[in-house]
Amino acid sequence: MNVDVPSGIELLAAYGWTPQIAERFADSDIHGSPGRIVRVARGCGEAVTSAGPLRVRPSGHHVCTGDWVIVREPATEGDTIGAVCAVLPRVGVIRRADASGRSEEQVLAANVDTVVVTVAADTALDLGRVERLLALAWDSGAQPVVALTKADLAIEPVFNGISAVAPGAPVVEVCAPNGCGLSELRDRIHGTVVFVGASGAGKSTLVNALCGREIQATAPVRHRDGKGRHTTTEREMFPLGDGLTLVDTPGLRGVGMWEAGAGIAAAFPEVDELAQHCRFTDCAHENEPGCAVRAAVEDGDLDARRVESHRKLRRENAWVAARSDARLRHERTREAKVMSRAIRAYYRDR
């Protein structure tokens, strides 16, 4: 083992260090100290190491909040910034299609064990958006939990509606100001916990309530449309104790699919199960003969809205995958042309 792990490992333990994580570091042949990225901002990361907090340069690595990394301490006495030497393979990755539309993925958080999908009960529910977030959560391999926030301000009974679109995911009604539901929510989460949802859904308020102190700034939603003010602007990790770490995230405007086929299937298990009985394996559940999914809708055994939402996410996922493949082919063709020109120039100038 080349990674230097001092005996005083308590600080890293507060951020999720376990014997299993230690084994992953032991497999590396890169010299350095273990650390975890707790925040990324303005081209630099903030890591927690066994020696204490340290600002680090990515040094060519793509790092995100939650990454386990091997870092090298500052080389000179006056330098206060270390360098990331390696990023351990990620598990439990929350990712979406990049909001810029460049056919690239954006990793929101890494090495996540629980995903808390926050849904505000005081606004009109967007079930399709909830299903999107659940698909991303399931695709990561982490356990989704739905936190129905602002339950005391609910404009209508929404618990059953949310439960119907979240099979396999516990739904917890919470009211952070008075602490209602917090103990149940804490019982449902474990390990590294990331909060995702729209701006104004109450993610930062929940983080503050669970931590028992005001560690994240919050602001009321806009009165004219009920939307959040995007008070949280960066993904940041906070230790909660007992092996729990919380990752707060900015509100998500777009929730694009990125290679999320497994997550979509897990978010719509009833549709996926019926699809196994369709006559054609590539059935789109539209006009194909022998479609078991459409038959279930016609018999009233399956919600037509769920089928349409499932179909929409599958189409989007396939479109993004095809566009990504096209972009990669274009880049490879461009690189080949650049290499070809360089070779011709080399022989021409000899």
Backbone torsions as a table, in degrees:
resi	resn	phi	psi	omega
1	MET	NA	121.4	-178.4
2	ASN	-97.3	-11.5	-179.2
3	VAL	-79.4	126.7	-176.7
4	ASP	-83.3	112.4	179.6
5	VAL	-118.0	99.5	178.6
6	PRO	-62.5	163.2	-177.5
7	SER	-65.9	-30.3	180.0
8	GLY	-79.0	79.0	-173.1
9	ILE	-99.4	8.4	-173.4
10	GLU	-59.0	-37.9	-177.7
11	LEU	-64.1	-45.7	177.9
12	LEU	-65.7	-33.9	179.8
13	ALA	-61.1	-33.2	178.7
14	ALA	-67.1	-18.6	-179.2
15	TYR	-109.8	24.4	171.0
16	GLY	103.5	5.2	179.7
17	TRP	-64.4	129.5	178.8
18	THR	-136.2	167.0	174.5
19	PRO	-57.1	-33.2	178.5
20	GLN	-66.3	-39.7	176.7
21	ILE	-65.0	-40.5	178.7
22	ALA	-58.7	-38.7	178.8
23	GLU	-64.9	-36.8	178.6
24	ARG	-65.1	-38.9	176.4
25	PHE	-68.3	-35.0	-177.8
26	ALA	-63.1	-25.3	-179.9
27	ASP	-77.2	-9.4	-177.0
28	SER	-86.5	145.1	176.5
29	ASP	-107.0	19.3	-179.7
30	ILE	-99.3	131.0	-179.9
31	HIS	-76.5	141.2	177.7
32	GLY	155.8	-171.8	180.0
33	SER	-110.5	145.0	178.5
34	PRO	-75.2	149.1	177.8
35	GLY	-159.1	170.0	175.7
36	ARG	-131.6	134.4	178.5
37	ILE	-75.3	122.0	-179.0
38	VAL	-107.8	-10.7	-179.9
39	ARG	-167.0	144.3	175.1
40	VAL	-129.4	127.1	-178.7
41	ALA	-155.9	134.6	172.3
42	ARG	53.7	44.5	173.5
43	GLY	83.3	-6.4	179.0
44	CYS	-123.7	155.1	176.1
45	GLY	-109.8	156.6	172.0
46	GLU	-112.5	120.9	-177.1
47	ALA	-115.9	154.7	168.8
48	VAL	-109.2	125.3	178.5
49	THR	-117.3	173.6	178.5
50	SER	-64.9	-18.2	178.9
51	ALA	-94.7	-9.2	-179.6
52	GLY	131.3	-178.9	178.7
53	PRO	-64.5	147.9	-178.6
54	LEU	-154.3	131.1	170.5
55	ARG	-78.0	139.2	-175.9
56	VAL	-134.9	146.2	171.9
57	ARG	-89.4	137.7	179.1
58	PRO	-61.8	-28.2	177.2
59	SER	53.2	47.8	177.1
60	GLY	88.9	-6.6	178.3
61	HIS	-95.2	146.4	173.2
62	HIS	-90.5	109.9	-178.3
63	VAL	-112.8	152.4	176.4
64	CYS	-142.7	167.1	179.9
65	THR	-59.3	129.8	-179.2
66	GLY	102.9	-14.2	-179.9
67	ASP	-64.0	138.3	167.1
68	TRP	-91.5	128.0	-172.3
69	VAL	-133.2	159.6	168.7
70	ILE	-104.6	123.8	-174.8
71	VAL	-119.5	152.9	174.5
72	ARG	-109.4	130.6	-179.0
73	GLU	-62.8	160.5	177.3
74	PRO	-52.7	135.8	-174.6
75	ALA	-75.5	-31.9	-177.5
76	THR	-115.4	158.9	-175.3
77	GLU	-63.6	-35.6	-177.9
78	GLY	-82.4	-13.4	-178.1
79	ASP	-82.8	136.4	-179.1
80	THR	-113.0	5.6	-176.3
81	ILE	-117.0	126.5	176.4
82	GLY	-88.3	-170.8	-177.8
83	ALA	-134.2	142.9	175.0
84	VAL	-82.4	120.1	179.2
85	CYS	-90.5	-31.4	-178.5
86	ALA	-160.9	152.3	174.4
87	VAL	-115.4	123.5	179.2
88	LEU	-65.9	148.8	177.7
89	PRO	-52.4	136.5	-175.4
90	ARG	-86.2	146.1	168.4
91	VAL	-129.9	158.7	-179.5
92	GLY	57.1	57.8	-174.9
93	VAL	-97.7	121.8	173.0
94	ILE	-91.3	118.5	-176.2
95	ARG	-141.7	156.2	176.9
96	ARG	-143.5	169.1	172.1
97	ALA	-67.8	135.9	-177.4
98	ASP	-56.3	133.5	-176.5
99	ALA	-66.0	-14.8	-179.9
100	SER	-74.3	-16.0	-179.1
101	GLY	81.8	19.5	-177.2
102	ARG	-89.4	15.4	-179.1
103	SER	58.2	44.3	177.6
104	GLU	-130.7	156.4	177.4
105	GLU	-89.0	152.2	173.5
106	GLN	-122.0	120.6	178.5
107	VAL	-87.7	122.1	-178.2
108	LEU	-87.7	-36.7	179.3
109	ALA	-163.8	153.1	-176.6
110	ALA	-127.2	156.8	177.8
111	ASN	58.0	50.1	-176.5
112	VAL	-100.2	140.7	178.4
113	ASP	-105.3	-32.9	-179.0
114	THR	-134.0	137.3	175.6
115	VAL	-115.7	117.1	177.4
116	VAL	-96.6	109.4	176.4
117	VAL	-85.5	111.2	-177.2
118	THR	-91.9	129.6	-178.9
119	VAL	-130.8	122.7	-179.5
120	ALA	-80.1	128.3	-177.8
121	ALA	-83.9	-7.0	-176.4
122	ASP	-94.7	8.3	176.8
123	THR	-128.4	165.6	178.6
124	ALA	-61.9	131.1	-176.1
125	LEU	-74.4	137.3	172.9
126	ASP	-111.1	90.7	-175.0
127	LEU	-63.5	-33.0	178.3
128	GLY	-62.6	-38.7	179.0
129	ARG	-68.5	-39.0	176.9
130	VAL	-60.7	-43.1	179.3
131	GLU	-63.5	-37.1	176.7
132	ARG	-61.7	-47.8	-179.2
133	LEU	-63.4	-38.5	178.3
134	LEU	-66.9	-36.8	177.3
135	ALA	-62.0	-43.1	177.4
136	LEU	-63.8	-40.5	-178.9
137	ALA	-64.9	-48.7	179.6
138	TRP	-62.3	-37.2	-177.1
139	ASP	-65.4	-25.4	-179.4
140	SER	-72.1	-20.9	-174.4
141	GLY	91.9	-6.1	177.5
142	ALA	-83.0	169.1	178.6
143	GLN	-91.3	118.8	176.7
144	PRO	-77.3	145.4	171.3
145	VAL	-136.0	133.6	178.4
146	VAL	-98.7	122.8	174.8
147	ALA	-102.5	110.9	178.9
148	LEU	-88.2	95.5	-172.5
149	THR	-83.9	165.9	178.9
150	LYS	55.3	40.3	-176.1
151	ALA	-61.6	-27.0	179.9
152	ASP	-72.7	-14.5	-178.8
153	LEU	-109.9	14.5	-176.0
154	ALA	-56.4	131.3	-178.9
155	ILE	-81.5	-15.1	177.3
156	GLU	-163.5	161.7	176.7
157	PRO	-62.6	119.8	-173.6
158	VAL	-122.7	-9.2	-175.1
159	PHE	-58.1	-48.7	-177.1
160	ASN	-64.8	-36.8	179.3
161	GLY	-65.0	-41.5	178.2
162	ILE	-68.0	-42.6	-179.6
163	SER	-60.1	-34.2	-178.1
164	ALA	-67.2	-27.2	-178.7
165	VAL	-102.4	8.0	-178.3
166	ALA	-128.4	53.3	179.2
167	PRO	-62.2	133.0	179.7
168	GLY	88.3	-9.2	-179.0
169	ALA	-114.7	123.1	177.0
170	PRO	-62.4	144.3	176.5
171	VAL	-115.6	124.2	-176.5
172	VAL	-121.9	124.8	174.2
173	GLU	-83.7	126.5	-177.1
174	VAL	-131.5	150.4	172.7
175	CYS	-135.9	98.1	-172.7
176	ALA	-59.5	-41.0	-177.0
177	PRO	-58.5	-38.2	-179.4
178	ASN	-104.9	3.4	175.2
179	GLY	80.2	2.7	-178.9
180	CYS	-64.4	127.4	177.0
181	GLY	85.1	-8.8	-176.0
182	LEU	-65.6	-41.9	-179.0
183	SER	-65.2	-38.3	177.1
184	GLU	-65.5	-41.6	178.5
185	LEU	-61.9	-43.6	-179.5
186	ARG	-63.5	-34.3	177.6
187	ASP	-67.1	-22.5	-176.0
188	ARG	-90.0	-12.3	-174.8
189	ILE	-109.0	155.3	177.1
190	HIS	-156.2	158.6	176.7
191	GLY	65.2	-138.2	176.7
192	THR	-87.8	123.5	-171.9
193	VAL	-117.7	123.4	178.0
194	VAL	-111.0	137.6	179.0
195	PHE	-102.8	124.8	179.0
196	VAL	-128.3	153.2	179.1
197	GLY	157.5	-179.7	-179.4
198	ALA	-72.4	158.7	174.4
199	SER	-62.3	134.6	-179.2
200	GLY	90.0	0.4	-178.7
201	ALA	-77.9	-12.1	176.5
202	GLY	102.2	21.1	-178.8
203	LYS	-62.6	-52.5	-177.6
204	SER	-65.8	-35.5	177.4
205	THR	-63.2	-39.9	177.4
206	LEU	-65.6	-43.1	178.2
207	VAL	-58.6	-46.0	178.6
208	ASN	-60.4	-43.9	-177.2
209	ALA	-66.0	-41.2	-179.8
210	LEU	-68.9	-35.6	179.8
211	CYS	-80.3	-17.0	178.0
212	GLY	78.3	16.4	177.9
213	ARG	-159.3	163.0	-177.8
214	GLU	-84.1	92.4	178.6
215	ILE	-103.7	-15.3	178.9
216	GLN	-124.6	138.0	176.8
217	ALA	-70.8	142.5	176.8
218	THR	-131.1	162.0	178.3
219	ALA	-150.9	149.6	178.4
220	PRO	-67.8	154.3	177.9
221	VAL	-71.1	162.8	178.1
222	ARG	-71.0	134.8	-176.4
223	HIS	-68.7	-31.7	-172.7
224	ARG	-72.2	-29.3	-178.0
225	ASP	-135.0	-1.6	177.7
226	GLY	73.8	12.5	-178.7
227	LYS	-90.9	154.4	179.5
228	GLY	-75.3	167.7	-176.7
229	ARG	-103.4	10.8	179.5
230	HIS	53.8	51.0	179.1
231	THR	-65.2	-41.2	176.2
232	THR	-82.2	125.8	-175.9
233	THR	-116.2	-9.0	-178.5
234	GLU	-138.5	155.0	176.1
235	ARG	-86.0	122.2	-173.1
236	GLU	-137.5	144.9	-175.8
237	MET	-106.4	140.5	179.6
238	PHE	-133.4	134.5	177.2
239	PRO	-78.1	138.9	179.5
240	LEU	-108.8	-20.7	-176.4
241	GLY	102.7	161.1	-179.4
242	ASP	57.8	34.7	178.3
243	GLY	79.7	4.1	-179.8
244	LEU	-95.5	134.6	171.0
245	THR	-129.5	139.5	-177.4
246	LEU	-110.7	136.7	176.7
247	VAL	-116.8	112.5	175.3
248	ASP	-88.3	145.4	-177.9
249	THR	-132.1	154.1	173.6
250	PRO	-65.0	157.3	177.2
251	GLY	-61.2	139.3	-178.7
252	LEU	-94.3	119.5	173.3
253	ARG	-80.3	-46.9	-179.5
254	GLY	-111.1	140.8	179.1
255	VAL	-127.6	72.6	-177.5
256	GLY	-82.2	143.8	178.8
257	MET	-74.7	145.3	175.0
258	TRP	-143.4	104.1	-179.4
259	GLU	47.2	48.4	-172.5
260	ALA	-107.7	29.2	-177.7
261	GLY	-57.0	-44.5	-179.0
262	ALA	-66.0	-38.0	179.7
263	GLY	-67.7	-38.5	178.6
264	ILE	-64.4	-42.7	178.4
265	ALA	-61.9	-40.1	-179.1
266	ALA	-70.8	-30.4	179.9
267	ALA	-77.3	-19.5	-180.0
268	PHE	-127.4	60.8	-174.1
269	PRO	-63.2	-32.9	-178.0
270	GLU	-69.4	-35.9	177.3
271	VAL	-70.8	-43.5	-178.1
272	ASP	-64.6	-37.1	179.8
273	GLU	-67.6	-44.4	178.6
274	LEU	-64.6	-33.9	-177.7
275	ALA	-62.1	-22.8	178.5
276	GLN	-66.3	-17.6	-177.3
277	HIS	-103.2	3.9	175.6
278	CYS	-69.0	152.6	-178.7
279	ARG	-63.9	-38.3	-177.3
280	PHE	-109.1	136.9	-177.7
281	THR	-67.6	-26.1	179.3
282	ASP	-102.3	28.6	-177.5
283	CYS	-60.4	131.3	178.4
284	ALA	-93.3	0.6	177.3
285	HIS	60.7	42.0	178.6
286	GLU	-118.1	-83.4	-176.8
287	ASN	-118.4	9.1	-177.3
288	GLU	-70.1	140.8	175.6
289	PRO	-69.2	148.8	177.2
290	GLY	72.2	27.0	-179.6
291	CYS	-84.9	113.5	-179.3
292	ALA	-71.4	-29.2	-179.4
293	VAL	-69.0	-48.8	-179.8
294	ARG	-65.2	-34.4	178.0
295	ALA	-64.1	-38.3	179.0
296	ALA	-67.1	-35.4	176.7
297	VAL	-65.9	-44.3	-178.8
298	GLU	-65.2	-30.0	179.3
299	ASP	-83.9	-4.0	-179.7
300	GLY	81.5	11.9	-178.2
301	ASP	-92.2	-6.9	-176.9
302	LEU	-142.4	137.5	-178.1
303	ASP	-73.0	121.6	-179.3
304	ALA	-61.8	-34.3	179.1
305	ARG	-63.0	-39.1	178.6
306	ARG	-64.0	-40.1	179.6
307	VAL	-64.4	-44.1	179.5
308	GLU	-64.4	-40.8	178.5
309	SER	-63.7	-43.1	177.7
310	HIS	-60.4	-45.8	179.9
311	ARG	-62.2	-41.7	-179.2
312	LYS	-63.1	-44.8	-179.4
313	LEU	-67.0	-38.6	178.4
314	ARG	-64.1	-43.3	179.5
315	ARG	-63.1	-44.4	-180.0
316	GLU	-62.7	-42.6	-179.8
317	ASN	-62.4	-42.1	178.8
318	ALA	-66.9	-39.3	-179.9
319	TRP	-64.9	-43.8	179.8
320	VAL	-63.9	-41.1	179.5
321	ALA	-63.2	-43.0	179.6
322	ALA	-65.3	-40.3	179.4
323	ARG	-66.7	-38.1	178.1
324	SER	-64.5	-42.2	178.0
325	ASP	-62.2	-40.1	179.0
326	ALA	-64.4	-40.3	178.7
327	ARG	-63.7	-41.9	179.2
328	LEU	-64.7	-41.0	177.7
329	ARG	-62.4	-41.4	178.9
330	HIS	-62.0	-43.5	-179.3
331	GLU	-64.9	-41.0	179.1
332	ARG	-65.1	-40.4	177.7
333	THR	-63.1	-42.1	179.4
334	ARG	-64.4	-42.6	179.1
335	GLU	-63.5	-38.3	178.9
336	ALA	-65.4	-39.4	178.4
337	LYS	-65.6	-41.2	178.2
338	VAL	-62.1	-43.8	179.0
339	MET	-64.0	-41.3	-179.7
340	SER	-62.6	-43.6	178.7
341	ARG	-63.0	-39.0	-179.7
342	ALA	-65.0	-39.5	179.9
343	ILE	-66.9	-43.5	179.4
344	ARG	-62.7	-40.5	179.7
345	ALA	-65.2	-36.5	-179.8
346	TYR	-62.0	-48.7	-178.7
347	TYR	-71.9	-29.5	179.2
348	ARG	-69.1	-34.2	-176.0
349	ASP	-91.0	-0.3	-179.6
350	ARG	-66.2	NA	NA
